[in-house]
Structure formats: structure tokens, C-alpha cells
Amino acid sequence: MAFTLVEIMIVLAIIMLLASIAIPSYIRARKRTQATRILGDLRLLDDAVEHYAIENNKGSGTNPTFADLKNYLKTGTYLYSGSGVDLFGNDYGPFTVDSIPRVNPATVTILSDVIDVSFWSPYQ
């Protein structure tokens, strides 16, 4: 049993239609997931700064480096094995004791088409 050219073209048109609907949704979902991961990393870094300050008796205004904070991150994670940059290669720092880490403005720009600015609060 053979298919005619028209039947094959109809099947391809349906597949292309479904792909044109699915791909933009996939891209939006991926960007939202990346934003959630970056927000989670910022929370972990905030906790790491607090633990660093307590264990090393550091006062307000002290600026630890990412290397100082690695001891307070879970080993084997992307954040631990990284060099203090987010998924897009933008720096997480600088870090200051008693200050919340800030999301990099370049990261906000990259994800601004799917993430509202209020999403980043209080890390902005």
C-alpha cells in the first residue's frame, strides 16, 4: 500500500503545525525553569553568606569571595562546581554580609520576555 503525494503533504503540514505550537511553549518553559534555578541559587548564596559571617565572625559590610562561600554550598551541585556565575555566564557577585545578593541585570534582560520584574524581588 502506497501513499500519494497529497497524503504525505497533509501529514507533514499537520506535523509542522503542531511543531509551530509546541516549540515556543517549550522555549518559554525552559526560560522559566532557568529563572527559577537562578533564583534558587541566589537563595543558597544568601544562606552561604550568612553562614560564612557567623562561622568566621565577620561583621556587616564584609565582602566574601565566591571561593569563601564554596565551603557552605552542597558539593557536587552546579553552583558548587561553578565559578560564581549563573547559567548565562553572568557573575553572581559581589557578596556583602548583611546584604541580599543581587541578580545580574544582564540575566534579567535575557529572561525579561517570560519573567516579570517582580519575580526577582527581593534579589533585584
Rosetta blueprint (number, residue, H / E / L):
1 M L
2 A L
3 F L
4 T L
5 L H
6 V H
7 E H
8 I H
9 M H
10 I H
11 V H
12 L H
13 A H
14 I H
15 I H
16 M H
17 L H
18 L H
19 A H
20 S H
21 I H
22 A H
23 I H
24 P H
25 S H
26 Y H
27 I H
28 R H
29 A H
30 R H
31 K H
32 R H
33 T H
34 Q H
35 A H
36 T H
37 R H
38 I H
39 L H
40 G H
41 D H
42 L H
43 R H
44 L H
45 L H
46 D H
47 D H
48 A H
49 V H
50 E H
51 H H
52 Y H
53 A H
54 I H
55 E H
56 N L
57 N L
58 K L
59 G L
60 S L
61 G L
62 T L
63 N L
64 P L
65 T L
66 F H
67 A H
68 D H
69 L H
70 K H
71 N H
72 Y H
73 L L
74 K L
75 T L
76 G L
77 T L
78 Y H
79 L H
80 Y H
81 S H
82 G L
83 S L
84 G L
85 V E
86 D L
87 L L
88 F L
89 G L
90 N L
91 D E
92 Y L
93 G L
94 P L
95 F L
96 T L
97 V L
98 D L
99 S L
100 I L
101 P L
102 R L
103 V L
104 N L
105 P H
106 A H
107 T H
108 V H
109 T H
110 I H
111 L H
112 S L
113 D L
114 V L
115 I L
116 D L
117 V H
118 S H
119 F H
120 W H
121 S L
122 P L
123 Y L
124 Q L
